[in-house]
Amino acid sequence: MQGLNTVLLIKLQSVTQLRVDGSSLYWVDDDGRTVKRLQLAGGTPTLIATAPDWIGTIAFDATCIYYSTGTAIFKVAK
């Protein structure tokens, strides 16, 4: 028998670039121009960044989130 799944967030239309670290889940929202974060324990998503163009990919290290658009790479604090 498999364990139960836990729903962290609902009412999303489309999520891309899903990433996770030890405490949070990060993604590019369905508008393609915003990066959001949700604590793994649940709660309300936090807007991390808004880009002028479509976000291509996201990555992170211990202190920052990096995201790319068609013309630039951006860095913001976690």
Order of alpha helices (4+ residues) and beta strands (2+ residues): beta-beta-beta-beta-beta-beta-beta
